[in-house]
Amino acid sequence: MNTSSIYHCLGLQDQQLLSTSYVGDTIQLKVKTKKDKLRCSRCKRMHVICCGVDERSFKGPMIGKKKCVIIIDVQRLYARNARSYVRNI
């Protein structure tokens, strides 16, 4: 599966596929947001500083007869025009 497949099959926009792993009857897809698509969730500006990553997992739709888990690296951001840390969700 590649980045184009996760867009057309799962509807994930602006995401990049990092890895695919197969554990038992489960397909695990690890994705992250593309660097040029990161924005402040409050002011929507692109002038942000990256401050670490949180990992979250979501249950995805079944692919064939296999379960699908989507693991997303959520980038923590610091907006240059704000004084607080925000998360890009």
ChimeraX commands (.cxc) that place a marker at each C-alpha (Angstrom):
marker #1 position 0.00,0.00,0.00 radius 0.5
marker #1 position 1.32,3.47,-0.80 radius 0.5
marker #1 position 0.36,7.08,-0.05 radius 0.5
marker #1 position -1.99,7.19,-3.05 radius 0.5
marker #1 position -3.79,4.08,-1.79 radius 0.5
marker #1 position -4.49,5.52,1.66 radius 0.5
marker #1 position -6.05,8.55,-0.03 radius 0.5
marker #1 position -8.25,6.61,-2.45 radius 0.5
marker #1 position -9.13,3.68,-0.15 radius 0.5
marker #1 position -9.30,5.35,3.27 radius 0.5
marker #1 position -9.86,9.00,2.39 radius 0.5
marker #1 position -6.80,10.27,4.33 radius 0.5
marker #1 position -5.76,13.58,2.80 radius 0.5
marker #1 position -2.41,15.33,3.35 radius 0.5
marker #1 position -0.95,12.21,4.98 radius 0.5
marker #1 position 2.20,10.29,4.11 radius 0.5
marker #1 position 2.45,6.53,4.65 radius 0.5
marker #1 position 5.53,5.67,6.73 radius 0.5
marker #1 position 5.17,1.91,7.13 radius 0.5
marker #1 position 2.83,-1.05,6.83 radius 0.5
marker #1 position 3.01,-4.02,9.17 radius 0.5
marker #1 position 0.98,-7.21,9.37 radius 0.5
marker #1 position 0.32,-8.58,12.87 radius 0.5
marker #1 position -1.88,-11.67,12.90 radius 0.5
marker #1 position -5.11,-10.75,11.12 radius 0.5
marker #1 position -4.49,-6.99,11.49 radius 0.5
marker #1 position -2.94,-4.52,9.06 radius 0.5
marker #1 position -1.21,-1.61,10.82 radius 0.5
marker #1 position -0.67,1.54,8.77 radius 0.5
marker #1 position 1.63,4.18,10.26 radius 0.5
marker #1 position 1.09,7.66,8.77 radius 0.5
marker #1 position 2.06,11.26,9.47 radius 0.5
marker #1 position 0.94,14.66,8.20 radius 0.5
marker #1 position 3.06,16.06,5.38 radius 0.5
marker #1 position 5.41,18.82,6.58 radius 0.5
marker #1 position 4.05,21.44,4.15 radius 0.5
marker #1 position 0.47,20.85,5.37 radius 0.5
marker #1 position 1.10,21.56,9.08 radius 0.5
marker #1 position -0.91,24.54,10.36 radius 0.5
marker #1 position -1.80,26.08,13.68 radius 0.5
marker #1 position -5.20,24.78,14.78 radius 0.5
marker #1 position -6.10,28.19,16.28 radius 0.5
marker #1 position -4.99,30.77,13.73 radius 0.5
marker #1 position -4.54,28.47,10.65 radius 0.5
marker #1 position -1.12,29.99,9.86 radius 0.5
marker #1 position 1.73,27.91,8.48 radius 0.5
marker #1 position 4.41,29.65,10.59 radius 0.5
marker #1 position 4.80,27.00,13.30 radius 0.5
marker #1 position 7.61,25.35,15.23 radius 0.5
marker #1 position 7.50,21.55,15.69 radius 0.5
marker #1 position 7.77,20.45,19.32 radius 0.5
marker #1 position 7.54,16.65,19.40 radius 0.5
marker #1 position 5.11,13.97,18.32 radius 0.5
marker #1 position 2.18,12.15,19.95 radius 0.5
marker #1 position 1.18,8.75,18.57 radius 0.5
marker #1 position -2.51,7.89,18.30 radius 0.5
marker #1 position -4.19,4.81,16.90 radius 0.5
marker #1 position -7.60,4.53,15.27 radius 0.5
marker #1 position -9.66,1.61,14.12 radius 0.5
marker #1 position -9.96,1.75,10.33 radius 0.5
marker #1 position -12.32,0.00,7.95 radius 0.5
marker #1 position -11.68,-3.64,7.14 radius 0.5
marker #1 position -9.51,-4.34,4.12 radius 0.5
marker #1 position -10.74,-7.63,2.69 radius 0.5
marker #1 position -11.13,-9.88,5.74 radius 0.5
marker #1 position -8.38,-8.14,7.72 radius 0.5
marker #1 position -8.81,-5.56,10.47 radius 0.5
marker #1 position -7.10,-2.23,9.91 radius 0.5
marker #1 position -5.45,-0.02,12.54 radius 0.5
marker #1 position -4.27,3.45,11.53 radius 0.5
marker #1 position -1.43,4.79,13.70 radius 0.5
marker #1 position -1.01,8.53,13.24 radius 0.5
marker #1 position 1.95,10.62,14.42 radius 0.5
marker #1 position 0.27,13.84,15.61 radius 0.5
marker #1 position 2.78,16.69,15.50 radius 0.5
marker #1 position 2.82,19.08,18.49 radius 0.5
marker #1 position 3.16,22.63,17.23 radius 0.5
marker #1 position 4.10,25.99,18.66 radius 0.5
marker #1 position 2.58,28.91,16.76 radius 0.5
marker #1 position 5.00,31.80,16.38 radius 0.5
marker #1 position 2.25,34.38,16.87 radius 0.5
marker #1 position 0.76,32.64,19.95 radius 0.5
marker #1 position 2.23,31.93,23.38 radius 0.5
marker #1 position 0.84,28.43,23.89 radius 0.5
marker #1 position 1.46,24.98,22.48 radius 0.5
marker #1 position -1.22,23.59,20.20 radius 0.5
marker #1 position -1.78,20.20,18.60 radius 0.5
marker #1 position -2.49,19.75,14.92 radius 0.5
marker #1 position -5.32,17.22,14.78 radius 0.5
marker link #1:1,2 radius 0.2
marker link #1:2,3 radius 0.2
marker link #1:3,4 radius 0.2
marker link #1:4,5 radius 0.2
marker link #1:5,6 radius 0.2
marker link #1:6,7 radius 0.2
marker link #1:7,8 radius 0.2
marker link #1:8,9 radius 0.2
marker link #1:9,10 radius 0.2
marker link #1:10,11 radius 0.2
marker link #1:11,12 radius 0.2
marker link #1:12,13 radius 0.2
marker link #1:13,14 radius 0.2
marker link #1:14,15 radius 0.2
marker link #1:15,16 radius 0.2
marker link #1:16,17 radius 0.2
marker link #1:17,18 radius 0.2
marker link #1:18,19 radius 0.2
marker link #1:19,20 radius 0.2
marker link #1:20,21 radius 0.2
marker link #1:21,22 radius 0.2
marker link #1:22,23 radius 0.2
marker link #1:23,24 radius 0.2
marker link #1:24,25 radius 0.2
marker link #1:25,26 radius 0.2
marker link #1:26,27 radius 0.2
marker link #1:27,28 radius 0.2
marker link #1:28,29 radius 0.2
marker link #1:29,30 radius 0.2
marker link #1:30,31 radius 0.2
marker link #1:31,32 radius 0.2
marker link #1:32,33 radius 0.2
marker link #1:33,34 radius 0.2
marker link #1:34,35 radius 0.2
marker link #1:35,36 radius 0.2
marker link #1:36,37 radius 0.2
marker link #1:37,38 radius 0.2
marker link #1:38,39 radius 0.2
marker link #1:39,40 radius 0.2
marker link #1:40,41 radius 0.2
marker link #1:41,42 radius 0.2
marker link #1:42,43 radius 0.2
marker link #1:43,44 radius 0.2
marker link #1:44,45 radius 0.2
marker link #1:45,46 radius 0.2
marker link #1:46,47 radius 0.2
marker link #1:47,48 radius 0.2
marker link #1:48,49 radius 0.2
marker link #1:49,50 radius 0.2
marker link #1:50,51 radius 0.2
marker link #1:51,52 radius 0.2
marker link #1:52,53 radius 0.2
marker link #1:53,54 radius 0.2
marker link #1:54,55 radius 0.2
marker link #1:55,56 radius 0.2
marker link #1:56,57 radius 0.2
marker link #1:57,58 radius 0.2
marker link #1:58,59 radius 0.2
marker link #1:59,60 radius 0.2
marker link #1:60,61 radius 0.2
marker link #1:61,62 radius 0.2
marker link #1:62,63 radius 0.2
marker link #1:63,64 radius 0.2
marker link #1:64,65 radius 0.2
marker link #1:65,66 radius 0.2
marker link #1:66,67 radius 0.2
marker link #1:67,68 radius 0.2
marker link #1:68,69 radius 0.2
marker link #1:69,70 radius 0.2
marker link #1:70,71 radius 0.2
marker link #1:71,72 radius 0.2
marker link #1:72,73 radius 0.2
marker link #1:73,74 radius 0.2
marker link #1:74,75 radius 0.2
marker link #1:75,76 radius 0.2
marker link #1:76,77 radius 0.2
marker link #1:77,78 radius 0.2
marker link #1:78,79 radius 0.2
marker link #1:79,80 radius 0.2
marker link #1:80,81 radius 0.2
marker link #1:81,82 radius 0.2
marker link #1:82,83 radius 0.2
marker link #1:83,84 radius 0.2
marker link #1:84,85 radius 0.2
marker link #1:85,86 radius 0.2
marker link #1:86,87 radius 0.2
marker link #1:87,88 radius 0.2
marker link #1:88,89 radius 0.2
view
